[in-house]
Amino acid sequence: MSGKPSGWKKRIMKNNQVRWPDCKGSGNSLRGMLLAGLFLVLVGPLWAAPHQGPVAAPVAGYGSWGNQSVAAPLSFVFDTQGHSNTVYVYHPDNQALAAPTVFFAPGWNIPCLAYAELFRFLASKGYVAVCDEYVADTGILGAQLREAFMEAANRYPEFIDTSRVGLAGHSSGAGLLTSVTYELVRNQGWGGNGSFIFSSAPWIDFDITDAMLADFPVDVKLIVHTYENDTGTDRRTYIQQFEPLPIPDSEKEFIMLRPVTVGGYDYLADHRVVATGDGNYGVFDAMDDFGVFRIVEALADYAFNGSPQGWRVALGNGGEEQLDMGELRDLVSTDDPRPIPGATSDYPCDVPANPRRMHCADYDAELPAAILHQPVKHRLTDVAAPRFIWEPVHTAESYFLQIRPMLDNGVPDWDTSYGVADISPQTADCGDELNNCMYALTQELPRDQEYVWWIQASSAARQGVWSRRGYFFVLPVAFFTDGFE
């Protein structure tokens, strides 16, 4: 994508407001305030996780830091389901009225501190963030979360507005969001003035039932947020949280972030992207600013305020405002996710603990990969001898390219194929990464036809086979693509 929106510029730090250290308790004692003041003098803003990498955070728009100073987080210990849960509440300093609140469920045995920058970001924008540090106990995770969130709302009604709520989480915590949202929104009446789910790399939901899915409130906005290099959770589990919910396609989106190296710095797209505040679990960099903060803020703005701009950025079906990640690779989005053939994961969908494991096979589609909205920088040139040009693809031992015409019903014609097998670069400059290389097809393509292309790659290093898929349309006199990477 050429150019950047106005207001994006490089900077060293993005924290222009007071940022308090994490601590347990409200910090209202005189001693606590004196110690905090001394900490401010001696340490300054160093308690915040450092913003890493050469790509600076945005300074305007969604994803840029807000103008609210952030109070020291409140915390309390709540005994529920036989366990002691520690709950943290981040809120704007000098908050006068109850504000829309994002309730967060962390990953398995991951502390709330690991996501602290996300919570501080939300508070800087005027929101409240609540994180429950539940105890990892498979059978009662959902109950711990529900009861801890409700307890936080009961303890701090002056801060928390339960009529405007977001349910967010990561990994095992994200997987529980469907049943937790059902209980809080459908049964407790939360979210009457707006609600959303932001689910990052979700695992399974131990409490969900088909009846709950069928009766799920359709006005909840949904983003399932995934990562290209995530080998932790089975992609079918992500889809299992996305497709069965009767939320309209215009109000939900399946998003994937992609890795890239900029200036020698690796922006990862692995299982722990959303973790920001503790280097043991993740790093805080531009992948968080553009891929997490920006999307969550836009989703909240749309859910709570009906903002058209918020919809375009969070749920925009592949529009430029949604996909643009600044200097990083554009994200990809779809309303029709599919598994990646041959992909492996540490935690499969069909484990015995999954109450919907019998449905995992529902997503074993024969289609080669997800149908994505993401435009690519691919072009078909030279009408007589079509050639493919593409951006870097993961290093692999072998590649296989197929081009098939699309039938009227939108299904590829599996009996007809154009393409080349065992692709190898035409020039020595290409290297193993296939960077902007050109590949000749074996024959000319018929005109006035829509095609699907499919690149399949295999690599021992990645322990499997993966695919990329997209579309293009052949005009009578020229080739162009509106495809996907």
ZABAPA-312778 format. One record per residue (C-alpha): residue number from 1; residue in one letter; x, y, z. Coordinates in steps of 0.5 Angstrom, whole numbers, plus 500, padded with zeros to 3 digits. Layout:
<pts>
<NUM; 'A'; <X; Y; Z>>,
...
</pts>
This chain:
<pts>
<1; 'M'; <500; 500; 500>>,
<2; 'S'; <503; 507; 498>>,
<3; 'G'; <503; 512; 503>>,
<4; 'K'; <501; 513; 510>>,
<5; 'P'; <495; 517; 513>>,
<6; 'S'; <497; 524; 515>>,
<7; 'G'; <499; 524; 523>>,
<8; 'W'; <503; 518; 523>>,
<9; 'K'; <510; 520; 524>>,
<10; 'K'; <516; 517; 528>>,
<11; 'R'; <517; 518; 535>>,
<12; 'I'; <521; 515; 541>>,
<13; 'M'; <516; 515; 546>>,
<14; 'K'; <508; 515; 546>>,
<15; 'N'; <507; 516; 553>>,
<16; 'N'; <505; 523; 555>>,
<17; 'Q'; <501; 522; 561>>,
<18; 'V'; <502; 520; 568>>,
<19; 'R'; <503; 512; 568>>,
<20; 'W'; <503; 509; 575>>,
<21; 'P'; <506; 503; 577>>,
<22; 'D'; <502; 496; 578>>,
<23; 'C'; <501; 495; 585>>,
<24; 'K'; <496; 491; 589>>,
<25; 'G'; <491; 495; 593>>,
<26; 'S'; <488; 502; 592>>,
<27; 'G'; <494; 506; 594>>,
<28; 'N'; <490; 511; 598>>,
<29; 'S'; <494; 511; 604>>,
<30; 'L'; <499; 517; 605>>,
<31; 'R'; <505; 512; 606>>,
<32; 'G'; <503; 509; 599>>,
<33; 'M'; <502; 516; 596>>,
<34; 'L'; <508; 518; 598>>,
<35; 'L'; <512; 512; 596>>,
<36; 'A'; <509; 513; 589>>,
<37; 'G'; <511; 520; 589>>,
<38; 'L'; <518; 518; 590>>,
<39; 'F'; <518; 513; 585>>,
<40; 'L'; <515; 518; 580>>,
<41; 'V'; <521; 522; 582>>,
<42; 'L'; <527; 517; 582>>,
<43; 'V'; <524; 513; 576>>,
<44; 'G'; <520; 517; 572>>,
<45; 'P'; <516; 513; 566>>,
<46; 'L'; <521; 507; 566>>,
<47; 'W'; <515; 502; 570>>,
<48; 'A'; <512; 502; 563>>,
<49; 'A'; <514; 496; 558>>,
<50; 'P'; <519; 499; 553>>,
<51; 'H'; <516; 500; 546>>,
<52; 'Q'; <521; 496; 542>>,
<53; 'G'; <523; 496; 535>>,
<54; 'P'; <524; 501; 529>>,
<55; 'V'; <517; 502; 528>>,
<56; 'A'; <514; 508; 532>>,
<57; 'A'; <507; 508; 535>>,
<58; 'P'; <501; 512; 531>>,
<59; 'V'; <500; 519; 534>>,
<60; 'A'; <493; 520; 532>>,
<61; 'G'; <487; 516; 531>>,
<62; 'Y'; <485; 509; 533>>,
<63; 'G'; <491; 506; 536>>,
<64; 'S'; <495; 512; 539>>,
<65; 'W'; <495; 514; 546>>,
<66; 'G'; <489; 517; 549>>,
<67; 'N'; <490; 524; 553>>,
<68; 'Q'; <487; 521; 560>>,
<69; 'S'; <492; 520; 565>>,
<70; 'V'; <492; 513; 568>>,
<71; 'A'; <491; 512; 576>>,
<72; 'A'; <494; 506; 580>>,
<73; 'P'; <491; 500; 578>>,
<74; 'L'; <486; 497; 584>>,
<75; 'S'; <486; 490; 586>>,
<76; 'F'; <482; 485; 590>>,
<77; 'V'; <482; 478; 592>>,
<78; 'F'; <476; 474; 591>>,
<79; 'D'; <474; 467; 593>>,
<80; 'T'; <470; 463; 588>>,
<81; 'Q'; <469; 456; 586>>,
<82; 'G'; <474; 454; 591>>,
<83; 'H'; <480; 459; 589>>,
<84; 'S'; <483; 465; 590>>,
<85; 'N'; <482; 470; 584>>,
<86; 'T'; <486; 476; 584>>,
<87; 'V'; <482; 482; 580>>,
<88; 'Y'; <485; 488; 577>>,
<89; 'V'; <482; 494; 575>>,
<90; 'Y'; <485; 500; 571>>,
<91; 'H'; <481; 506; 570>>,
<92; 'P'; <483; 514; 568>>,
<93; 'D'; <485; 518; 574>>,
<94; 'N'; <480; 523; 577>>,
<95; 'Q'; <475; 519; 573>>,
<96; 'A'; <468; 522; 575>>,
<97; 'L'; <463; 517; 572>>,
<98; 'A'; <462; 510; 570>>,
<99; 'A'; <465; 508; 564>>,
<100; 'P'; <465; 503; 559>>,
<101; 'T'; <469; 497; 561>>,
<102; 'V'; <473; 492; 558>>,
<103; 'F'; <473; 485; 562>>,
<104; 'F'; <479; 481; 560>>,
<105; 'A'; <481; 474; 561>>,
<106; 'P'; <488; 472; 561>>,
<107; 'G'; <491; 466; 558>>,
<108; 'W'; <493; 460; 562>>,
<109; 'N'; <497; 461; 568>>,
<110; 'I'; <499; 468; 565>>,
<111; 'P'; <499; 474; 570>>,
<112; 'C'; <495; 480; 568>>,
<113; 'L'; <501; 484; 568>>,
<114; 'A'; <503; 481; 562>>,
<115; 'Y'; <497; 485; 558>>,
<116; 'A'; <498; 491; 562>>,
<117; 'E'; <500; 496; 557>>,
<118; 'L'; <493; 494; 553>>,
<119; 'F'; <490; 496; 560>>,
<120; 'R'; <493; 502; 561>>,
<121; 'F'; <492; 504; 553>>,
<122; 'L'; <484; 503; 554>>,
<123; 'A'; <484; 507; 561>>,
<124; 'S'; <488; 513; 557>>,
<125; 'K'; <482; 513; 552>>,
<126; 'G'; <477; 513; 558>>,
<127; 'Y'; <475; 506; 559>>,
<128; 'V'; <476; 502; 565>>,
<129; 'A'; <479; 495; 564>>,
<130; 'V'; <478; 489; 569>>,
<131; 'C'; <483; 483; 569>>,
<132; 'D'; <481; 477; 573>>,
<133; 'E'; <487; 472; 574>>,
<134; 'Y'; <483; 466; 575>>,
<135; 'V'; <486; 459; 577>>,
<136; 'A'; <488; 454; 572>>,
<137; 'D'; <483; 449; 573>>,
<138; 'T'; <479; 446; 567>>,
<139; 'G'; <472; 445; 570>>,
<140; 'I'; <471; 452; 573>>,
<141; 'L'; <475; 457; 569>>,
<142; 'G'; <468; 460; 566>>,
<143; 'A'; <465; 460; 573>>,
<144; 'Q'; <471; 464; 576>>,
<145; 'L'; <471; 469; 570>>,
<146; 'R'; <464; 470; 571>>,
<147; 'E'; <463; 471; 578>>,
<148; 'A'; <470; 475; 579>>,
<149; 'F'; <467; 480; 573>>,
<150; 'M'; <461; 481; 577>>,
<151; 'E'; <464; 482; 583>>,
<152; 'A'; <468; 487; 580>>,
<153; 'A'; <462; 491; 578>>,
<154; 'N'; <459; 490; 585>>,
<155; 'R'; <465; 493; 588>>,
<156; 'Y'; <466; 499; 583>>,
<157; 'P'; <460; 501; 581>>,
<158; 'E'; <463; 509; 581>>,
<159; 'F'; <468; 506; 575>>,
<160; 'I'; <464; 501; 571>>,
<161; 'D'; <458; 501; 567>>,
<162; 'T'; <456; 495; 565>>,
<163; 'S'; <451; 497; 560>>,
<164; 'R'; <457; 498; 556>>,
<165; 'V'; <461; 492; 556>>,
<166; 'G'; <467; 489; 552>>,
<167; 'L'; <469; 482; 553>>,
<168; 'A'; <476; 480; 551>>,
<169; 'G'; <481; 475; 552>>,
<170; 'H'; <487; 471; 550>>,
<171; 'S'; <488; 463; 549>>,
<172; 'S'; <484; 459; 554>>,
<173; 'G'; <481; 466; 557>>,
<174; 'A'; <479; 468; 550>>,
<175; 'G'; <476; 461; 549>>,
<176; 'L'; <471; 462; 555>>,
<177; 'L'; <468; 468; 552>>,
<178; 'T'; <462; 465; 548>>,
<179; 'S'; <459; 462; 555>>,
<180; 'V'; <462; 468; 559>>,
<181; 'T'; <458; 473; 555>>,
<182; 'Y'; <452; 469; 554>>,
<183; 'E'; <451; 469; 562>>,
<184; 'L'; <453; 476; 563>>,
<185; 'V'; <449; 479; 557>>,
<186; 'R'; <443; 474; 556>>,
<187; 'N'; <442; 472; 563>>,
<188; 'Q'; <445; 478; 567>>,
<189; 'G'; <443; 484; 562>>,
<190; 'W'; <449; 487; 561>>,
<191; 'G'; <451; 491; 555>>,
<192; 'G'; <444; 494; 554>>,
<193; 'N'; <448; 500; 551>>,
<194; 'G'; <453; 496; 547>>,
<195; 'S'; <457; 490; 547>>,
<196; 'F'; <463; 486; 544>>,
<197; 'I'; <468; 480; 544>>,
<198; 'F'; <475; 481; 542>>,
<199; 'S'; <478; 474; 542>>,
<200; 'S'; <485; 473; 541>>,
<201; 'A'; <488; 466; 539>>,
<202; 'P'; <482; 463; 543>>,
<203; 'W'; <482; 456; 546>>,
<204; 'I'; <476; 451; 547>>,
<205; 'D'; <470; 453; 551>>,
<206; 'F'; <468; 448; 557>>,
<207; 'D'; <461; 451; 558>>,
<208; 'I'; <458; 452; 551>>,
<209; 'T'; <452; 448; 549>>,
<210; 'D'; <449; 448; 542>>,
<211; 'A'; <443; 451; 546>>,
<212; 'M'; <447; 457; 548>>,
<213; 'L'; <450; 458; 541>>,
<214; 'A'; <443; 458; 538>>,
<215; 'D'; <440; 463; 543>>,
<216; 'F'; <446; 468; 543>>,
<217; 'P'; <445; 475; 543>>,
<218; 'V'; <446; 477; 536>>,
<219; 'D'; <447; 485; 537>>,
<220; 'V'; <454; 483; 540>>,
<221; 'K'; <460; 485; 536>>,
<222; 'L'; <465; 480; 535>>,
<223; 'I'; <472; 479; 533>>,
<224; 'V'; <476; 473; 533>>,
<225; 'H'; <484; 475; 532>>,
<226; 'T'; <489; 470; 530>>,
<227; 'Y'; <496; 470; 528>>,
<228; 'E'; <500; 467; 522>>,
<229; 'N'; <505; 464; 526>>,
<230; 'D'; <501; 461; 532>>,
<231; 'T'; <502; 454; 532>>,
<232; 'G'; <499; 454; 539>>,
<233; 'T'; <491; 453; 538>>,
<234; 'D'; <488; 449; 532>>,
<235; 'R'; <485; 454; 527>>,
<236; 'R'; <479; 450; 527>>,
<237; 'T'; <478; 452; 535>>,
<238; 'Y'; <478; 459; 532>>,
<239; 'I'; <473; 458; 527>>,
<240; 'Q'; <469; 454; 532>>,
<241; 'Q'; <468; 460; 536>>,
<242; 'F'; <467; 464; 530>>,
<243; 'E'; <462; 461; 525>>,
<244; 'P'; <456; 458; 530>>,
<245; 'L'; <455; 465; 533>>,
<246; 'P'; <448; 468; 529>>,
<247; 'I'; <451; 475; 529>>,
<248; 'P'; <451; 478; 522>>,
<249; 'D'; <457; 478; 518>>,
<250; 'S'; <457; 485; 518>>,
<251; 'E'; <458; 485; 525>>,
<252; 'K'; <463; 480; 526>>,
<253; 'E'; <470; 479; 523>>,
<254; 'F'; <476; 474; 523>>,
<255; 'I'; <482; 477; 523>>,
<256; 'M'; <490; 475; 522>>,
<257; 'L'; <496; 479; 523>>,
<258; 'R'; <502; 477; 519>>,
<259; 'P'; <510; 477; 521>>,
<260; 'V'; <515; 482; 518>>,
<261; 'T'; <522; 484; 519>>,
<262; 'V'; <523; 492; 519>>,
<263; 'G'; <530; 494; 520>>,
<264; 'G'; <533; 488; 522>>,
<265; 'Y'; <527; 487; 528>>,
<266; 'D'; <522; 481; 527>>,
<267; 'Y'; <515; 483; 528>>,
<268; 'L'; <512; 476; 531>>,
<269; 'A'; <505; 474; 529>>,
<270; 'D'; <505; 468; 534>>,
<271; 'H'; <501; 466; 540>>,
<272; 'R'; <503; 471; 545>>,
<273; 'V'; <502; 478; 540>>,
<274; 'V'; <497; 481; 545>>,
<275; 'A'; <501; 480; 551>>,
<276; 'T'; <504; 487; 552>>,
<277; 'G'; <507; 488; 559>>,
<278; 'D'; <512; 483; 561>>,
<279; 'G'; <518; 481; 556>>,
<280; 'N'; <517; 473; 559>>,
<281; 'Y'; <510; 473; 555>>,
<282; 'G'; <511; 478; 550>>,
<283; 'V'; <514; 484; 547>>,
<284; 'F'; <510; 491; 546>>,
<285; 'D'; <511; 494; 539>>,
<286; 'A'; <508; 496; 533>>,
<287; 'M'; <504; 490; 532>>,
<288; 'D'; <501; 491; 539>>,
<289; 'D'; <499; 499; 537>>,
<290; 'F'; <497; 497; 530>>,
<291; 'G'; <494; 490; 530>>,
<292; 'V'; <491; 490; 537>>,
<293; 'F'; <490; 497; 540>>,
<294; 'R'; <487; 500; 534>>,
<295; 'I'; <482; 494; 533>>,
<296; 'V'; <480; 494; 540>>,
<297; 'E'; <479; 501; 540>>,
<298; 'A'; <475; 502; 534>>,
<299; 'L'; <471; 496; 536>>,
<300; 'A'; <469; 499; 542>>,
<301; 'D'; <468; 506; 539>>,
<302; 'Y'; <463; 502; 534>>,
<303; 'A'; <460; 498; 539>>,
<304; 'F'; <459; 503; 544>>,
<305; 'N'; <458; 510; 540>>,
<306; 'G'; <455; 507; 533>>,
<307; 'S'; <461; 510; 530>>,
<308; 'P'; <462; 509; 522>>,
<309; 'Q'; <469; 510; 523>>,
<310; 'G'; <470; 505; 528>>,
<311; 'W'; <466; 500; 524>>,
<312; 'R'; <470; 501; 518>>,
<313; 'V'; <477; 500; 522>>,
<314; 'A'; <474; 494; 526>>,
<315; 'L'; <469; 490; 522>>,
<316; 'G'; <470; 493; 515>>,
<317; 'N'; <471; 487; 511>>,
<318; 'G'; <477; 488; 508>>,
<319; 'G'; <477; 496; 507>>,
<320; 'E'; <484; 500; 507>>,
<321; 'E'; <482; 503; 514>>,
<322; 'Q'; <482; 496; 517>>,
<323; 'L'; <488; 493; 513>>,
<324; 'D'; <493; 498; 514>>,
<325; 'M'; <498; 496; 519>>,
<326; 'G'; <503; 502; 517>>,
<327; 'E'; <510; 500; 516>>,
<328; 'L'; <508; 493; 518>>,
<329; 'R'; <504; 488; 513>>,
<330; 'D'; <497; 489; 512>>,
<331; 'L'; <493; 485; 516>>,
<332; 'V'; <488; 480; 513>>,
<333; 'S'; <480; 479; 514>>,
<334; 'T'; <475; 474; 512>>,
<335; 'D'; <467; 473; 514>>,
<336; 'D'; <469; 465; 512>>,
<337; 'P'; <475; 462; 515>>,
<338; 'R'; <477; 456; 513>>,
<339; 'P'; <483; 451; 516>>,
<340; 'I'; <490; 451; 513>>,
<341; 'P'; <491; 444; 510>>,
<342; 'G'; <497; 441; 514>>,
<343; 'A'; <497; 446; 519>>,
<344; 'T'; <499; 443; 526>>,
<345; 'S'; <498; 445; 533>>,
<346; 'D'; <500; 444; 540>>,
<347; 'Y'; <493; 444; 542>>,
<348; 'P'; <488; 440; 537>>,
<349; 'C'; <481; 442; 537>>,
<350; 'D'; <478; 435; 538>>,
<351; 'V'; <481; 434; 545>>,
<352; 'P'; <476; 430; 550>>,
<353; 'A'; <475; 437; 554>>,
<354; 'N'; <472; 440; 548>>,
<355; 'P'; <464; 439; 549>>,
<356; 'R'; <464; 441; 542>>,
<357; 'R'; <469; 436; 539>>,
<358; 'M'; <464; 432; 535>>,
<359; 'H'; <464; 439; 531>>,
<360; 'C'; <471; 440; 529>>,
<361; 'A'; <470; 436; 523>>,
<362; 'D'; <465; 441; 521>>,
<363; 'Y'; <471; 445; 519>>,
<364; 'D'; <475; 440; 515>>,
<365; 'A'; <474; 443; 509>>,
<366; 'E'; <477; 441; 502>>,
<367; 'L'; <478; 448; 500>>,
<368; 'P'; <485; 450; 500>>,
<369; 'A'; <485; 456; 505>>,
<370; 'A'; <482; 461; 508>>,
<371; 'I'; <478; 466; 503>>,
<372; 'L'; <481; 473; 505>>,
<373; 'H'; <479; 480; 503>>,
<374; 'Q'; <486; 482; 503>>,
<375; 'P'; <489; 485; 497>>,
<376; 'V'; <495; 483; 495>>,
<377; 'K'; <501; 486; 490>>,
<378; 'H'; <500; 480; 485>>,
<379; 'R'; <500; 481; 478>>,
<380; 'L'; <499; 477; 472>>,
<381; 'T'; <502; 480; 466>>,
<382; 'D'; <504; 478; 459>>,
<383; 'V'; <498; 475; 456>>,
<384; 'A'; <501; 470; 451>>,
<385; 'A'; <505; 467; 457>>,
<386; 'P'; <502; 469; 463>>,
<387; 'R'; <507; 470; 469>>,
<388; 'F'; <506; 470; 477>>,
<389; 'I'; <509; 476; 481>>,
<390; 'W'; <509; 475; 488>>,
<391; 'E'; <512; 478; 495>>,
<392; 'P'; <516; 474; 500>>,
<393; 'V'; <513; 467; 501>>,
<394; 'H'; <515; 463; 507>>,
<395; 'T'; <522; 459; 506>>,
<396; 'A'; <520; 452; 503>>,
<397; 'E'; <523; 446; 500>>,
<398; 'S'; <518; 446; 495>>,
<399; 'Y'; <512; 450; 492>>,
<400; 'F'; <506; 448; 488>>,
<401; 'L'; <502; 453; 484>>,
<402; 'Q'; <495; 451; 481>>,
<403; 'I'; <490; 456; 477>>,
<404; 'R'; <483; 453; 477>>,
<405; 'P'; <477; 457; 473>>,
<406; 'M'; <471; 458; 478>>,
<407; 'L'; <464; 455; 477>>,
<408; 'D'; <458; 459; 477>>,
<409; 'N'; <456; 457; 484>>,
<410; 'G'; <463; 460; 486>>,
<411; 'V'; <466; 453; 487>>,
<412; 'P'; <473; 452; 484>>,
<413; 'D'; <473; 447; 478>>,
<414; 'W'; <477; 441; 481>>,
<415; 'D'; <477; 438; 474>>,
<416; 'T'; <481; 444; 470>>,
<417; 'S'; <488; 446; 472>>,
<418; 'Y'; <493; 451; 469>>,
<419; 'G'; <500; 452; 473>>,
<420; 'V'; <506; 449; 474>>,
<421; 'A'; <509; 444; 479>>,
<422; 'D'; <515; 444; 483>>,
<423; 'I'; <516; 452; 482>>,
<424; 'S'; <523; 454; 482>>,
<425; 'P'; <526; 462; 481>>,
<426; 'Q'; <527; 464; 474>>,
<427; 'T'; <533; 468; 476>>,
<428; 'A'; <538; 467; 482>>,
<429; 'D'; <536; 474; 485>>,
<430; 'C'; <530; 471; 488>>,
<431; 'G'; <533; 467; 493>>,
<432; 'D'; <529; 462; 498>>,
<433; 'E'; <524; 467; 500>>,
<434; 'L'; <521; 468; 493>>,
<435; 'N'; <522; 476; 493>>,
<436; 'N'; <518; 479; 488>>,
<437; 'C'; <520; 473; 483>>,
<438; 'M'; <517; 472; 477>>,
<439; 'Y'; <514; 465; 475>>,
<440; 'A'; <511; 463; 468>>,
<441; 'L'; <505; 459; 467>>,
<442; 'T'; <505; 453; 462>>,
<443; 'Q'; <499; 455; 458>>,
<444; 'E'; <495; 461; 456>>,
<445; 'L'; <489; 462; 460>>,
<446; 'P'; <482; 463; 457>>,
<447; 'R'; <479; 470; 457>>,
<448; 'D'; <473; 473; 461>>,
<449; 'Q'; <474; 468; 466>>,
<450; 'E'; <475; 468; 474>>,
<451; 'Y'; <480; 464; 477>>,
<452; 'V'; <482; 462; 484>>,
<453; 'W'; <490; 461; 485>>,
<454; 'W'; <493; 456; 490>>,
<455; 'I'; <500; 456; 492>>,
<456; 'Q'; <502; 450; 496>>,
<457; 'A'; <508; 450; 500>>,
<458; 'S'; <512; 444; 504>>,
<459; 'S'; <517; 445; 509>>,
<460; 'A'; <521; 440; 514>>,
<461; 'A'; <523; 446; 518>>,
<462; 'R'; <515; 448; 519>>,
<463; 'Q'; <513; 441; 520>>,
<464; 'G'; <508; 441; 515>>,
<465; 'V'; <504; 444; 508>>,
<466; 'W'; <501; 450; 508>>,
<467; 'S'; <497; 454; 503>>,
<468; 'R'; <495; 461; 500>>,
<469; 'R'; <489; 462; 496>>,
<470; 'G'; <486; 468; 492>>,
<471; 'Y'; <482; 470; 486>>,
<472; 'F'; <483; 474; 479>>,
<473; 'F'; <479; 476; 473>>,
<474; 'V'; <482; 475; 466>>,
<475; 'L'; <480; 481; 462>>,
<476; 'P'; <480; 480; 454>>,
<477; 'V'; <486; 484; 453>>,
<478; 'A'; <490; 484; 460>>,
<479; 'F'; <491; 481; 466>>,
<480; 'F'; <490; 484; 473>>,
<481; 'T'; <489; 481; 480>>,
<482; 'D'; <484; 482; 486>>,
<483; 'G'; <487; 477; 490>>,
<484; 'F'; <490; 475; 496>>,
<485; 'E'; <496; 473; 499>>,
</pts>
